[in-house]
Amino acid sequence: MSEPKAKKIVDTVIKQRNDGSKYEKSSHSAPPVTACIVSKKESDEDDGTSRQLILADIIKALNDEEINMIGICGPGGVGKTRMEKKVIAKVKGENLFDVVVFISVSQQFKLEELQDLIAKQLGLTFDEQDKNIKAVRLNTRLKKEYKILIILDDVWKELNLEEIGIPLGDDHKGCKIMLSSRSSEVCLSMVQSVENIFTIESLNDEESWDLFKRNAGDKVNDPAFNQIAQEISKECGGLPLGIITVAKALKQKEKKRWEIALKQLKSVLPINITGLGEVYKSLKLSYDYLENDEARKLYLHCCLFPEDYSIPLETLARRGMSLGMFAHINSLEDARDTVESLVDMLKNCFLLQKGEDDCSVIMHDALRDLAIYITSREQHIFGINHNLKVNQWPRDIHHEEVTCISVWSETTVKHPKTLNCPILEFLEIKAGGISYLHDDIFLSTKALKTIEVSGMQFSLMPSSIGLLTNLRMLGLFRCEMEDISSIGKLVNLEILSIRKSIFSVFPAELGKLEKLRLLDLYKCRFIETIEPGVLSSFLELEELDIRGCKAVEWEVENKVEQNKVENVSLAELQVMTSLTTLRIDISDRVIPKDVSLSGGLTGFFICIASYDNNRIPFESYDPECSKKVWCSSNAEHVVDWISNIVVDAEEVMLRESVTSHVIDLLAKKNFQHVKFLDVSFCKELLYLAKMSDYPSKAPSQYTNCFANLERLSIRNCEEIVYLLSMPLVSTTLPLLESLEIDTCKKLEQVFLLEEDNLSGGHGISQMDKVKFPRLETIKLRNLGALKGFCNGTHNIELPSLSSLRITNLPNIRGFFSSHNNQSANMHFLFREKHVEKLTFKHCKEMEQVFVVKDNEVDGADQSRIPDIQFPSLRQLTLHDLQALTNFCKGVNNIEFPSLRMIFDLNNINGFVIWRAIQWHEFHISHNAFFS
């Protein structure tokens, strides 16, 4: 690039920066990863020439500046969502958009929920409930993204994008919409241009056969199978979902099964189930070929959840156990293992798919329709209504043959006086407003095994609940209750979950529930009393969750010894020999000094706050926590008490801990598998570990205590001067992926090379490389005394580094060094090809970012001066770097082929920094120049 051209670019950048400074300052969270999960195998798989042509046309349309909305239409199961995932993979691979938002709309969408879903993917939080205010804020937020693609999947009726808050056309040229629908009318009403609507039709025979072969395995090449395989492929109707499910179902089956399958496909009448059409036959076949009856039951049960609902595996495990779906189950953990196995089986057959996280699943809407159809014609008759908008109970869902009822309402519901359902086993009622149950509602439902109700109000529980002697699970969510003592009549109850509900006393009558395995009182903030002796009655209890019950006054040890108790004490837990999971947040003053639990806890969230401040963290209410310890206590016996009751803690958070050397904690037997360590406000902490504190032949629990650590966060530790001594670093952080250090004012080095090592005494030498093979993210912030990553001139090797964020390090002069160079404080050897984000702010001594050895530059042949390329770098932030003169002194060319964002070009000599950079297509973010 010529210098005049480079200077012109810099002048433009500076002008835009100055213009931007006139606007009001604003901030928002970085948008999280899109909720749509696209596997490499799925995005790369070829569905045939016709699909490839459509994909190419869609990408071409998205590149057209005059087109701001496109539509994809076709019948259910034809592959619309599959095409959207291929588009996502394509635009991400080519960096066409800065942000991609994927939203599944479904039939029963609500505008406010749609706004919330879009905002969540953008990192935006609404405090307001008014949809108009949300629309304005969402519109403002979307305009901050230079190029954004919003994908609206499965749209059933015309949407008013302006009402949602989505800008279009001249309002924001960089915002594009892609929607999919089973209705061409919906597509046309929104896109308003038939040229921009792409209709996906069934695959032709050749494409169907290719897709079938890839999913059915090598048997299709066997002459004995080839002909019948081609016939089955044709019978699938050219619908990818049907082809894949049938092929997977037959993959490991003998020829006789293939022949039966073909006969069934030809004989079963096509049933028109909300657009399923021809695909019904092939999907039904996948269900029929499930050899595990438990998998069939679980698949059918999933249709009791609404469309596109992310179904928690925990809910399936609890319901499955209480309904007796699974054989040979002896514990809740057994039920979870069974559900995990069955879900894997159903996902492999494409009857279920991964949900919004690893702990949930989603049922494709066509497959949900199929399940509802099956339950209406087989022995499992379900009554389902998830779209109840009036306050009358639906008349068509309860009768003498129904086994499961699920009713979700947006408003208060007037429930029937009695349910005449003698074989009903499952009842779920979810009300949008406070509702009431009649006293006799359970008179004719004595077969009930599971009840879940939400949004109910009781002065007393319905008296007829005492007749439900077969009830094994009761779930009460967001309910208001004055007296729950009648629950004590449910003597066969195994799971009692009362979540986010209002009541004041957990009464003595509930002590009769001797078969209880799980008690969940999560976030029942208004419980004041758990009557003494009740918890100790639950001798078979396996899991106890009492997080968020802040009003409970746990009895202290001395009152227990004097038998003056008026409330629950931790001593009651001592008799629970079956207890494996405990989730609790309490004050350290109630921790007994000489009382422990029998056996070790394999699932836990132990949160102990100092009595002096009683600060319980927000994260303690994380419902998915499994093996987490949060401690802010200064009492010495507390850590010992925790370490004696837990097994293999994975997450440890220390606040104001008495532990001056963290290694003393991690060296304990049950802390050898910690994956996430977060230490903050520990005023006495000088370092995490120092090799010289231990003999040369230290026990393995000391040398290996960081071996499983993946994330390390140190914040607000006033006295800490370094984290680890180098001999430990070189051997004990092989799995570390993320390092964050914030506001540690005395920290001088991240890692210390002790004097014995510098003089060649033992350990590693200055010329050796210290390698962090998996470290991807480094964040260093507000470290006023920091002089370097490691004292001496060590080479720190970071082969996986993708993101580096440096903020307010006033003593740092330079960071990266491909060779030894005394002008840089940090000497990182990294692979430029992995780096995606670089951020440098408020480093007043920083002269250049990338440092090379001076004698390789001075007087060197220009043709031999190295080039540097950052092929994956997408975002570069440079802000308030007053001494910065070069990005990399002496380098001939620096190439950023993927650069799309440059932020905060303040207080830097732009021409000197940028004159060596080879510019590629990129854009400047609209908010890049706000101070």
PyMOL commands that set and color helices and strands:
alter all, ss='L'
color gray80, all
select helices_A, chain A and resi 3-20+40-44+49-63+80-93+111-121+131-142+161-164+169-171+184-191+194-196+205-216+218-221+223-235+240-250+255-267+279-288+293-304+313-322+332-348+365-377+395-397+463-467+485-489+508-512+535-537+557-561+570-575+588-590+618-621+636-645+662-666+669-671+691-693+700-703+726-732+755-758+832-834+854-856+862-864+910-914
alter helices_A, ss='H'
color red, helices_A
select strands_A, chain A and resi 69-73+99-104+148-153+175-181+197-199+311-312+353-354+360-362+382-388+404-409+426-435+450-460+473-477+480-483+495-499+505-506+518-520+529-530+543-546+581-587+603-609+627-631+651-655+676-680+711-715+724-725+738-742+749-752+769-771+777-781+788-790+795-798+803-807+816-817+828-830+837-841+848-851+867-869+875-879+886-888+893-895+901-903+917-918
alter strands_A, ss='S'
color yellow, strands_A
deselect
rebuild
show_as cartoon
